[in-house]
Amino acid sequence: SAALSLTAFSGQAKAPKEPASPEYRLGPEDVIESFVSGEPELTTTVPVRPDGMISLPGVGEIQASGKTVIELEAAITKKLQETLKAPIVNVIVKEILSPKISVFGEVRKPDVFVMKQPMTVLEAIARAGGFTEFAKRARVTVIRTGSAGQQRIPLNLDRLIKTGDAFYLQAGDTVFVE
């Protein structure tokens, strides 16, 4: 699922105070450290490439994108068992850079942003420079791709501002301002 738990955003992206949540799924540009106990030459820090793969010493190419840390540890361990007796593998997420959101339409600086902590739709629009003078605040759409396919969520931001409600975005969301 594209949803990220809040613990995935704890601390700063460069030096997380807490590790990514156990259900966090790795994505392109995330940086991981793979540590093999007693095998310092196999310990390395690598970014997940745009194709979702990583290259590790003693392992070679392995799919990382879409896997949890536990799933990636298991895949690396299985590959290393071909050459090592009982490898103990630990994977640490060093930087979370993959959860992105897009903001476009009637905003001053349409762009794609890395979402380093939970973000509301209003905060995302502010990051994109705010509304243009032609923006229809009552006609904002969040496009979200989930397990049930693509979802279009219409939002009336005038109403949200008035009620003080917050609509939180998820990784991969696209915000379109008419």
Disulfide bonds with the S-S distance in Angstrom:
none
